[in-house]
Amino acid sequence: LQLIKQDILNHFHIRLGERLEQPNFGTIIWDVLFEPLTDELKDILAKDVETIINYDSRVRAEQIIISTYESGIQIECVLVYYPYNIQEAIQLKFDKANGLSGM
């Protein structure tokens, strides 16, 4: 399970389009970190998070919650690991000054 979490975390460290020859790999979060967190942006980010987590066939995302915190964006969701059928809540914080923390 730790390997799966690390793979997901690595994916969130990459900006969308940053990976060579894989323009659809990565997240948009780093590009919108300084934008106001509107309902529309929350929906876009939730879809992005779901896409990233579901990119790995060993895990699925459920209950994605996007919110602000001090100086960034916080993502909370429940991961369901296959084939174990284990659920785990995770929290990721994308900070304007310090980068990504969590899990």
ABEGO torsion letter per residue (X at the ends): XAAAAAAAAAAAABBBGABBGBAABEBAAAAAAABBBBAAAAAAAAAAAAAAAAABAABBBBGBBBBBBGAEBBBBBBBBBOAAGBBBBBBBBBBAAAEBBEX
